[in-house]
Amino acid sequence: AQIVLSGDPNTVYVDNVYFYRTGAPTEPPVAAPEPTVPEADVISMFSNAYTDVLVDTWSSPFDNADVEDVVIDGSDMKLYTNLVFSIAEATTAPIDATAMTDFHMDIWTADPTALPAVFRIKLVDFGPDGAFGGGDDSESELVFDAASTPPLVTGNWVSFDLPLADFTGLVERAHIAQIVLSGDPNTVYVDNVYFYR
């Protein structure tokens, strides 16, 4: 309601009087929401809340992304930069998610997310032979944007709780070996990656 100026200069020119804020945060100020699903109903790939299964790599030599492990607000997370597409692989021990109903992932980005920006999550099952190729692989991808459910947003955690039934092209769920992330946000923090029922 008031701004008071005082002092010895009795003649003063004043211009550009305004309030402002520094740039928006470039990393999450807090950790992702803590998972609440009981561990007995979870197959966790990456989360401090659970015991994780073996994941061979969070960025395969065949993808176009950089990944590093970071700790923010006491929570371990993956930081993807230069993300065009990333391939996390569990090829040594593919995941049997046949008893699971949903897939969960938390992401945070400071990048613009207004339309037409999109973020894609693809699950890949290697089929009964448990190996890439061989004619029995299946995959399915879901696409998210500022108008989807949940919406893609900037500067806030987005929690994806995705029914596996929505991955309609995923013929099998007994040998899930890859998760492919792609889209327009090129810097993305990822946490709490798990299947659950």
Salt bridges, closest charged atoms under 4 A:
ASP41 OD1 - ARG197 NE 3.14
ASP69 OD1 - LYS78 NZ 2.50
ASP106 OD1 - HIS104 NE2 3.09
GLU139 OE2 - LYS122 NZ 3.20
ASP161 OD1 - HIS104 ND1 2.78
